[in-house]
Amino acid sequence: MERQFAALGRDDAREFAVALLAAYQGVSLLTNTFRDPALMRAEGRRLERWIDSLA
């Protein structure tokens, strides 16, 4: 992920990669805990919008 953020020209690519990974791990845990796949879908869409806004 870090390389992909760097390819977008981000000087803070490592921090962004950590944030993205943490968000996905967190929502994965919540999705499993609450047995609610809608959480993963919603967070996935939010993260896609976030990434798109960086380009």
PDB file of N, H, CA, C and O in Angstrom:
ATOM      1  N   MET A   1       0.817  -1.175   0.000  1.00  0.00           N
ATOM      2  CA  MET A   1       0.000   0.000   0.000  1.00  0.00           C
ATOM      3  C   MET A   1       0.869   1.250   0.000  1.00  0.00           C
ATOM      4  O   MET A   1       0.560   2.240  -0.664  1.00  0.00           O
ATOM      5  N   GLU A   2       1.945   1.190   0.744  1.00  0.00           N
ATOM      6  H   GLU A   2       2.196   0.387   1.283  1.00  0.00           H
ATOM      7  CA  GLU A   2       2.816   2.371   0.819  1.00  0.00           C
ATOM      8  C   GLU A   2       3.314   2.778  -0.559  1.00  0.00           C
ATOM      9  O   GLU A   2       3.328   3.962  -0.894  1.00  0.00           O
ATOM     10  N   ARG A   3       3.722   1.803  -1.356  1.00  0.00           N
ATOM     11  H   ARG A   3       3.710   0.840  -1.084  1.00  0.00           H
ATOM     12  CA  ARG A   3       4.204   2.115  -2.711  1.00  0.00           C
ATOM     13  C   ARG A   3       3.115   2.730  -3.569  1.00  0.00           C
ATOM     14  O   ARG A   3       3.383   3.611  -4.386  1.00  0.00           O
ATOM     15  N   GLN A   4       1.885   2.267  -3.383  1.00  0.00           N
ATOM     16  H   GLN A   4       1.667   1.552  -2.719  1.00  0.00           H
ATOM     17  CA  GLN A   4       0.787   2.818  -4.178  1.00  0.00           C
ATOM     18  C   GLN A   4       0.485   4.260  -3.776  1.00  0.00           C
ATOM     19  O   GLN A   4       0.229   5.102  -4.637  1.00  0.00           O
ATOM     20  N   PHE A   5       0.514   4.550  -2.480  1.00  0.00           N
ATOM     21  H   PHE A   5       0.723   3.867  -1.780  1.00  0.00           H
ATOM     22  CA  PHE A   5       0.324   5.938  -2.048  1.00  0.00           C
ATOM     23  C   PHE A   5       1.479   6.812  -2.523  1.00  0.00           C
ATOM     24  O   PHE A   5       1.270   7.962  -2.909  1.00  0.00           O
ATOM     25  N   ALA A   6       2.690   6.274  -2.496  1.00  0.00           N
ATOM     26  H   ALA A   6       2.859   5.340  -2.183  1.00  0.00           H
ATOM     27  CA  ALA A   6       3.846   7.021  -2.988  1.00  0.00           C
ATOM     28  C   ALA A   6       3.702   7.310  -4.479  1.00  0.00           C
ATOM     29  O   ALA A   6       4.090   8.379  -4.951  1.00  0.00           O
ATOM     30  N   ALA A   7       3.143   6.354  -5.216  1.00  0.00           N
ATOM     31  H   ALA A   7       2.828   5.486  -4.833  1.00  0.00           H
ATOM     32  CA  ALA A   7       2.921   6.560  -6.654  1.00  0.00           C
ATOM     33  C   ALA A   7       1.932   7.683  -6.914  1.00  0.00           C
ATOM     34  O   ALA A   7       1.932   8.289  -7.986  1.00  0.00           O
ATOM     35  N   LEU A   8       1.082   7.960  -5.917  1.00  0.00           N
ATOM     36  H   LEU A   8       1.082   7.469  -5.047  1.00  0.00           H
ATOM     37  CA  LEU A   8       0.158   9.096  -6.033  1.00  0.00           C
ATOM     38  C   LEU A   8       0.855  10.412  -5.694  1.00  0.00           C
ATOM     39  O   LEU A   8       0.248  11.481  -5.758  1.00  0.00           O
ATOM     40  N   GLY A   9       2.138  10.324  -5.333  1.00  0.00           N
ATOM     41  H   GLY A   9       2.632   9.456  -5.281  1.00  0.00           H
ATOM     42  CA  GLY A   9       2.892  11.517  -5.012  1.00  0.00           C
ATOM     43  C   GLY A   9       2.798  11.943  -3.557  1.00  0.00           C
ATOM     44  O   GLY A   9       3.095  13.090  -3.221  1.00  0.00           O
ATOM     45  N   ARG A  10       2.384  11.021  -2.690  1.00  0.00           N
ATOM     46  H   ARG A  10       2.143  10.090  -2.963  1.00  0.00           H
ATOM     47  CA  ARG A  10       2.219  11.337  -1.276  1.00  0.00           C
ATOM     48  C   ARG A  10       3.546  11.215  -0.537  1.00  0.00           C
ATOM     49  O   ARG A  10       4.190  10.167  -0.576  1.00  0.00           O
ATOM     50  N   ASP A  11       3.950  12.285   0.133  1.00  0.00           N
ATOM     51  H   ASP A  11       3.426  13.136   0.165  1.00  0.00           H
ATOM     52  CA  ASP A  11       5.140  12.231   0.981  1.00  0.00           C
ATOM     53  C   ASP A  11       4.860  11.460   2.270  1.00  0.00           C
ATOM     54  O   ASP A  11       5.777  10.970   2.930  1.00  0.00           O
ATOM     55  N   ASP A  12       3.592  11.366   2.608  1.00  0.00           N
ATOM     56  H   ASP A  12       2.848  11.764   2.072  1.00  0.00           H
ATOM     57  CA  ASP A  12       3.167  10.681   3.834  1.00  0.00           C
ATOM     58  C   ASP A  12       2.599   9.304   3.526  1.00  0.00           C
ATOM     59  O   ASP A  12       1.668   8.847   4.189  1.00  0.00           O
ATOM     60  N   ALA A  13       3.154   8.650   2.528  1.00  0.00           N
ATOM     61  H   ALA A  13       3.910   9.021   1.989  1.00  0.00           H
ATOM     62  CA  ALA A  13       2.637   7.371   2.039  1.00  0.00           C
ATOM     63  C   ALA A  13       2.610   6.302   3.129  1.00  0.00           C
ATOM     64  O   ALA A  13       1.658   5.525   3.216  1.00  0.00           O
ATOM     65  N   ARG A  14       3.642   6.261   3.954  1.00  0.00           N
ATOM     66  H   ARG A  14       4.415   6.891   3.884  1.00  0.00           H
ATOM     67  CA  ARG A  14       3.677   5.237   5.005  1.00  0.00           C
ATOM     68  C   ARG A  14       2.533   5.429   5.986  1.00  0.00           C
ATOM     69  O   ARG A  14       1.858   4.467   6.353  1.00  0.00           O
ATOM     70  N   GLU A  15       2.312   6.663   6.411  1.00  0.00           N
ATOM     71  H   GLU A  15       2.860   7.445   6.113  1.00  0.00           H
ATOM     72  CA  GLU A  15       1.232   6.946   7.355  1.00  0.00           C
ATOM     73  C   GLU A  15      -0.130   6.608   6.758  1.00  0.00           C
ATOM     74  O   GLU A  15      -1.001   6.080   7.449  1.00  0.00           O
ATOM     75  N   PHE A  16      -0.311   6.909   5.489  1.00  0.00           N
ATOM     76  H   PHE A  16       0.397   7.338   4.928  1.00  0.00           H
ATOM     77  CA  PHE A  16      -1.576   6.607   4.822  1.00  0.00           C
ATOM     78  C   PHE A  16      -1.779   5.101   4.704  1.00  0.00           C
ATOM     79  O   PHE A  16      -2.893   4.603   4.865  1.00  0.00           O
ATOM     80  N   ALA A  17      -0.695   4.381   4.421  1.00  0.00           N
ATOM     81  H   ALA A  17       0.210   4.786   4.290  1.00  0.00           H
ATOM     82  CA  ALA A  17      -0.784   2.926   4.313  1.00  0.00           C
ATOM     83  C   ALA A  17      -1.174   2.317   5.654  1.00  0.00           C
ATOM     84  O   ALA A  17      -2.000   1.407   5.709  1.00  0.00           O
ATOM     85  N   VAL A  18      -0.585   2.814   6.726  1.00  0.00           N
ATOM     86  H   VAL A  18       0.086   3.554   6.681  1.00  0.00           H
ATOM     87  CA  VAL A  18      -0.924   2.311   8.061  1.00  0.00           C
ATOM     88  C   VAL A  18      -2.387   2.618   8.379  1.00  0.00           C
ATOM     89  O   VAL A  18      -3.097   1.770   8.919  1.00  0.00           O
ATOM     90  N   ALA A  19      -2.836   3.821   8.049  1.00  0.00           N
ATOM     91  H   ALA A  19      -2.260   4.511   7.610  1.00  0.00           H
ATOM     92  CA  ALA A  19      -4.227   4.197   8.312  1.00  0.00           C
ATOM     93  C   ALA A  19      -5.202   3.312   7.542  1.00  0.00           C
ATOM     94  O   ALA A  19      -6.222   2.890   8.086  1.00  0.00           O
ATOM     95  N   LEU A  20      -4.893   3.032   6.285  1.00  0.00           N
ATOM     96  H   LEU A  20      -4.064   3.374   5.844  1.00  0.00           H
ATOM     97  CA  LEU A  20      -5.760   2.184   5.472  1.00  0.00           C
ATOM     98  C   LEU A  20      -5.806   0.764   6.022  1.00  0.00           C
ATOM     99  O   LEU A  20      -6.882   0.179   6.148  1.00  0.00           O
ATOM    100  N   LEU A  21      -4.661   0.218   6.344  1.00  0.00           N
ATOM    101  H   LEU A  21      -3.787   0.694   6.241  1.00  0.00           H
ATOM    102  CA  LEU A  21      -4.606  -1.135   6.893  1.00  0.00           C
ATOM    103  C   LEU A  21      -5.359  -1.209   8.222  1.00  0.00           C
ATOM    104  O   LEU A  21      -6.117  -2.149   8.460  1.00  0.00           O
ATOM    105  N   ALA A  22      -5.148  -0.222   9.079  1.00  0.00           N
ATOM    106  H   ALA A  22      -4.532   0.542   8.886  1.00  0.00           H
ATOM    107  CA  ALA A  22      -5.823  -0.213  10.383  1.00  0.00           C
ATOM    108  C   ALA A  22      -7.337  -0.119  10.214  1.00  0.00           C
ATOM    109  O   ALA A  22      -8.086  -0.775  10.938  1.00  0.00           O
ATOM    110  N   ALA A  23      -7.784   0.691   9.266  1.00  0.00           N
ATOM    111  H   ALA A  23      -7.176   1.223   8.678  1.00  0.00           H
ATOM    112  CA  ALA A  23      -9.225   0.823   9.031  1.00  0.00           C
ATOM    113  C   ALA A  23      -9.821  -0.508   8.577  1.00  0.00           C
ATOM    114  O   ALA A  23     -10.875  -0.920   9.059  1.00  0.00           O
ATOM    115  N   TYR A  24      -9.142  -1.172   7.652  1.00  0.00           N
ATOM    116  H   TYR A  24      -8.285  -0.837   7.260  1.00  0.00           H
ATOM    117  CA  TYR A  24      -9.665  -2.449   7.161  1.00  0.00           C
ATOM    118  C   TYR A  24      -9.632  -3.537   8.237  1.00  0.00           C
ATOM    119  O   TYR A  24     -10.564  -4.333   8.351  1.00  0.00           O
ATOM    120  N   GLN A  25      -8.572  -3.564   9.010  1.00  0.00           N
ATOM    121  H   GLN A  25      -7.815  -2.917   8.918  1.00  0.00           H
ATOM    122  CA  GLN A  25      -8.511  -4.557  10.083  1.00  0.00           C
ATOM    123  C   GLN A  25      -9.588  -4.292  11.121  1.00  0.00           C
ATOM    124  O   GLN A  25     -10.234  -5.217  11.614  1.00  0.00           O
ATOM    125  N   GLY A  26      -9.773  -3.021  11.447  1.00  0.00           N
ATOM    126  H   GLY A  26      -9.248  -2.270  11.046  1.00  0.00           H
ATOM    127  CA  GLY A  26     -10.789  -2.669  12.439  1.00  0.00           C
ATOM    128  C   GLY A  26     -12.192  -3.022  11.990  1.00  0.00           C
ATOM    129  O   GLY A  26     -12.969  -3.599  12.751  1.00  0.00           O
ATOM    130  N   VAL A  27     -12.515  -2.677  10.758  1.00  0.00           N
ATOM    131  H   VAL A  27     -11.884  -2.209  10.140  1.00  0.00           H
ATOM    132  CA  VAL A  27     -13.867  -2.978  10.290  1.00  0.00           C
ATOM    133  C   VAL A  27     -14.059  -4.474  10.098  1.00  0.00           C
ATOM    134  O   VAL A  27     -15.171  -4.982  10.242  1.00  0.00           O
ATOM    135  N   SER A  28     -12.989  -5.178   9.776  1.00  0.00           N
ATOM    136  H   SER A  28     -12.085  -4.766   9.659  1.00  0.00           H
ATOM    137  CA  SER A  28     -13.083  -6.635   9.670  1.00  0.00           C
ATOM    138  C   SER A  28     -13.432  -7.239  11.030  1.00  0.00           C
ATOM    139  O   SER A  28     -14.283  -8.124  11.124  1.00  0.00           O
ATOM    140  N   LEU A  29     -12.778  -6.763  12.063  1.00  0.00           N
ATOM    141  H   LEU A  29     -12.087  -6.044  11.986  1.00  0.00           H
ATOM    142  CA  LEU A  29     -13.066  -7.236  13.409  1.00  0.00           C
ATOM    143  C   LEU A  29     -14.513  -6.932  13.808  1.00  0.00           C
ATOM    144  O   LEU A  29     -15.210  -7.792  14.346  1.00  0.00           O
ATOM    145  N   LEU A  30     -14.951  -5.709  13.541  1.00  0.00           N
ATOM    146  H   LEU A  30     -14.384  -5.010  13.104  1.00  0.00           H
ATOM    147  CA  LEU A  30     -16.324  -5.332  13.875  1.00  0.00           C
ATOM    148  C   LEU A  30     -17.344  -6.132  13.071  1.00  0.00           C
ATOM    149  O   LEU A  30     -18.365  -6.562  13.608  1.00  0.00           O
ATOM    150  N   THR A  31     -17.068  -6.328  11.792  1.00  0.00           N
ATOM    151  H   THR A  31     -16.239  -5.978  11.356  1.00  0.00           H
ATOM    152  CA  THR A  31     -17.964  -7.104  10.941  1.00  0.00           C
ATOM    153  C   THR A  31     -18.121  -8.517  11.483  1.00  0.00           C
ATOM    154  O   THR A  31     -19.230  -9.047  11.543  1.00  0.00           O
ATOM    155  N   ASN A  32     -17.017  -9.118  11.873  1.00  0.00           N
ATOM    156  H   ASN A  32     -16.116  -8.688  11.825  1.00  0.00           H
ATOM    157  CA  ASN A  32     -17.055 -10.474  12.420  1.00  0.00           C
ATOM    158  C   ASN A  32     -17.747 -10.497  13.781  1.00  0.00           C
ATOM    159  O   ASN A  32     -18.576 -11.370  14.040  1.00  0.00           O
ATOM    160  N   THR A  33     -17.415  -9.553  14.640  1.00  0.00           N
ATOM    161  H   THR A  33     -16.741  -8.844  14.430  1.00  0.00           H
ATOM    162  CA  THR A  33     -17.985  -9.511  15.991  1.00  0.00           C
ATOM    163  C   THR A  33     -19.499  -9.362  15.955  1.00  0.00           C
ATOM    164  O   THR A  33     -20.225 -10.074  16.650  1.00  0.00           O
ATOM    165  N   PHE A  34     -19.965  -8.423  15.134  1.00  0.00           N
ATOM    166  H   PHE A  34     -19.376  -7.844  14.570  1.00  0.00           H
ATOM    167  CA  PHE A  34     -21.401  -8.145  15.076  1.00  0.00           C
ATOM    168  C   PHE A  34     -22.130  -8.933  13.992  1.00  0.00           C
ATOM    169  O   PHE A  34     -23.346  -8.821  13.836  1.00  0.00           O
ATOM    170  N   ARG A  35     -21.363  -9.736  13.244  1.00  0.00           N
ATOM    171  H   ARG A  35     -20.376  -9.827  13.371  1.00  0.00           H
ATOM    172  CA  ARG A  35     -21.937 -10.531  12.157  1.00  0.00           C
ATOM    173  C   ARG A  35     -22.806  -9.659  11.238  1.00  0.00           C
ATOM    174  O   ARG A  35     -23.961  -9.963  10.940  1.00  0.00           O
ATOM    175  N   ASP A  36     -22.172  -8.552  10.809  1.00  0.00           N
ATOM    176  H   ASP A  36     -21.234  -8.305  11.052  1.00  0.00           H
ATOM    177  CA  ASP A  36     -22.892  -7.565   9.999  1.00  0.00           C
ATOM    178  C   ASP A  36     -22.035  -7.153   8.801  1.00  0.00           C
ATOM    179  O   ASP A  36     -21.256  -6.205   8.898  1.00  0.00           O
ATOM    180  N   PRO A  37     -22.171  -7.857   7.673  1.00  0.00           N
ATOM    181  CA  PRO A  37     -21.374  -7.552   6.491  1.00  0.00           C
ATOM    182  C   PRO A  37     -21.585  -6.140   5.959  1.00  0.00           C
ATOM    183  O   PRO A  37     -20.746  -5.629   5.217  1.00  0.00           O
ATOM    184  N   ALA A  38     -22.689  -5.506   6.326  1.00  0.00           N
ATOM    185  H   ALA A  38     -23.371  -5.921   6.929  1.00  0.00           H
ATOM    186  CA  ALA A  38     -22.940  -4.141   5.865  1.00  0.00           C
ATOM    187  C   ALA A  38     -21.872  -3.179   6.393  1.00  0.00           C
ATOM    188  O   ALA A  38     -21.577  -2.167   5.757  1.00  0.00           O
ATOM    189  N   LEU A  39     -21.304  -3.492   7.538  1.00  0.00           N
ATOM    190  H   LEU A  39     -21.543  -4.314   8.054  1.00  0.00           H
ATOM    191  CA  LEU A  39     -20.236  -2.645   8.073  1.00  0.00           C
ATOM    192  C   LEU A  39     -19.037  -2.628   7.133  1.00  0.00           C
ATOM    193  O   LEU A  39     -18.468  -1.571   6.864  1.00  0.00           O
ATOM    194  N   MET A  40     -18.659  -3.794   6.638  1.00  0.00           N
ATOM    195  H   MET A  40     -19.122  -4.653   6.857  1.00  0.00           H
ATOM    196  CA  MET A  40     -17.520  -3.896   5.721  1.00  0.00           C
ATOM    197  C   MET A  40     -17.807  -3.177   4.413  1.00  0.00           C
ATOM    198  O   MET A  40     -16.945  -2.479   3.880  1.00  0.00           O
ATOM    199  N   ARG A  41     -19.003  -3.345   3.904  1.00  0.00           N
ATOM    200  H   ARG A  41     -19.704  -3.912   4.337  1.00  0.00           H
ATOM    201  CA  ARG A  41     -19.358  -2.671   2.646  1.00  0.00           C
ATOM    202  C   ARG A  41     -19.315  -1.163   2.808  1.00  0.00           C
ATOM    203  O   ARG A  41     -18.759  -0.463   1.962  1.00  0.00           O
ATOM    204  N   ALA A  42     -19.890  -0.661   3.874  1.00  0.00           N
ATOM    205  H   ALA A  42     -20.342  -1.230   4.561  1.00  0.00           H
ATOM    206  CA  ALA A  42     -19.938   0.785   4.096  1.00  0.00           C
ATOM    207  C   ALA A  42     -18.537   1.366   4.280  1.00  0.00           C
ATOM    208  O   ALA A  42     -18.211   2.406   3.707  1.00  0.00           O
ATOM    209  N   GLU A  43     -17.722   0.700   5.070  1.00  0.00           N
ATOM    210  H   GLU A  43     -17.987  -0.145   5.535  1.00  0.00           H
ATOM    211  CA  GLU A  43     -16.364   1.205   5.295  1.00  0.00           C
ATOM    212  C   GLU A  43     -15.526   1.085   4.032  1.00  0.00           C
ATOM    213  O   GLU A  43     -14.695   1.952   3.759  1.00  0.00           O
ATOM    214  N   GLY A  44     -15.728   0.039   3.268  1.00  0.00           N
ATOM    215  H   GLY A  44     -16.402  -0.666   3.490  1.00  0.00           H
ATOM    216  CA  GLY A  44     -15.024  -0.106   1.998  1.00  0.00           C
ATOM    217  C   GLY A  44     -15.347   1.040   1.055  1.00  0.00           C
ATOM    218  O   GLY A  44     -14.456   1.588   0.406  1.00  0.00           O
ATOM    219  N   ARG A  45     -16.614   1.400   0.981  1.00  0.00           N
ATOM    220  H   ARG A  45     -17.338   0.954   1.508  1.00  0.00           H
ATOM    221  CA  ARG A  45     -17.013   2.527   0.123  1.00  0.00           C
ATOM    222  C   ARG A  45     -16.408   3.838   0.627  1.00  0.00           C
ATOM    223  O   ARG A  45     -15.948   4.660  -0.165  1.00  0.00           O
ATOM    224  N   ARG A  46     -16.411   4.029   1.955  1.00  0.00           N
ATOM    225  H   ARG A  46     -16.784   3.362   2.599  1.00  0.00           H
ATOM    226  CA  ARG A  46     -15.854   5.255   2.522  1.00  0.00           C
ATOM    227  C   ARG A  46     -14.354   5.349   2.218  1.00  0.00           C
ATOM    228  O   ARG A  46     -13.857   6.415   1.853  1.00  0.00           O
ATOM    229  N   LEU A  47     -13.642   4.237   2.368  1.00  0.00           N
ATOM    230  H   LEU A  47     -14.046   3.371   2.664  1.00  0.00           H
ATOM    231  CA  LEU A  47     -12.217   4.231   2.094  1.00  0.00           C
ATOM    232  C   LEU A  47     -11.927   4.455   0.612  1.00  0.00           C
ATOM    233  O   LEU A  47     -10.945   5.112   0.267  1.00  0.00           O
ATOM    234  N   GLU A  48     -12.760   3.922  -0.256  1.00  0.00           N
ATOM    235  H   GLU A  48     -13.558   3.389   0.023  1.00  0.00           H
ATOM    236  CA  GLU A  48     -12.591   4.171  -1.688  1.00  0.00           C
ATOM    237  C   GLU A  48     -12.742   5.658  -1.994  1.00  0.00           C
ATOM    238  O   GLU A  48     -11.968   6.219  -2.770  1.00  0.00           O
ATOM    239  N   ARG A  49     -13.738   6.291  -1.384  1.00  0.00           N
ATOM    240  H   ARG A  49     -14.366   5.835  -0.753  1.00  0.00           H
ATOM    241  CA  ARG A  49     -13.923   7.741  -1.601  1.00  0.00           C
ATOM    242  C   ARG A  49     -12.713   8.521  -1.087  1.00  0.00           C
ATOM    243  O   ARG A  49     -12.263   9.476  -1.721  1.00  0.00           O
ATOM    244  N   TRP A  50     -12.190   8.100   0.073  1.00  0.00           N
ATOM    245  H   TRP A  50     -12.555   7.325   0.588  1.00  0.00           H
ATOM    246  CA  TRP A  50     -11.028   8.755   0.649  1.00  0.00           C
ATOM    247  C   TRP A  50      -9.825   8.649  -0.309  1.00  0.00           C
ATOM    248  O   TRP A  50      -9.156   9.645  -0.586  1.00  0.00           O
ATOM    249  N   ILE A  51      -9.563   7.436  -0.808  1.00  0.00           N
ATOM    250  H   ILE A  51     -10.107   6.627  -0.583  1.00  0.00           H
ATOM    251  CA  ILE A  51      -8.456   7.236  -1.720  1.00  0.00           C
ATOM    252  C   ILE A  51      -8.645   8.030  -3.008  1.00  0.00           C
ATOM    253  O   ILE A  51      -7.703   8.647  -3.504  1.00  0.00           O
ATOM    254  N   ASP A  52      -9.855   8.016  -3.547  1.00  0.00           N
ATOM    255  H   ASP A  52     -10.621   7.515  -3.144  1.00  0.00           H
ATOM    256  CA  ASP A  52     -10.138   8.774  -4.770  1.00  0.00           C
ATOM    257  C   ASP A  52      -9.892  10.268  -4.573  1.00  0.00           C
ATOM    258  O   ASP A  52      -9.473  10.963  -5.499  1.00  0.00           O
ATOM    259  N   SER A  53     -10.157  10.756  -3.363  1.00  0.00           N
ATOM    260  H   SER A  53     -10.498  10.192  -2.611  1.00  0.00           H
ATOM    261  CA  SER A  53      -9.977  12.194  -3.111  1.00  0.00           C
ATOM    262  C   SER A  53      -8.500  12.584  -3.076  1.00  0.00           C
ATOM    263  O   SER A  53      -8.175  13.767  -3.168  1.00  0.00           O
ATOM    264  N   LEU A  54      -7.615  11.618  -2.947  1.00  0.00           N
ATOM    265  H   LEU A  54      -7.879  10.657  -2.872  1.00  0.00           H
ATOM    266  CA  LEU A  54      -6.177  11.900  -2.888  1.00  0.00           C
ATOM    267  C   LEU A  54      -5.555  12.074  -4.262  1.00  0.00           C
ATOM    268  O   LEU A  54      -4.506  12.702  -4.404  1.00  0.00           O
ATOM    269  N   ALA A  55      -6.201  11.520  -5.262  1.00  0.00           N
ATOM    270  H   ALA A  55      -7.053  11.010  -5.146  1.00  0.00           H
ATOM    271  CA  ALA A  55      -5.631  11.541  -6.620  1.00  0.00           C
ATOM    272  C   ALA A  55      -5.830  12.889  -7.287  1.00  0.00           C
ATOM    273  O   ALA A  55      -5.414  13.080  -8.429  1.00  0.00           O
TER     274      ALA A  55
END
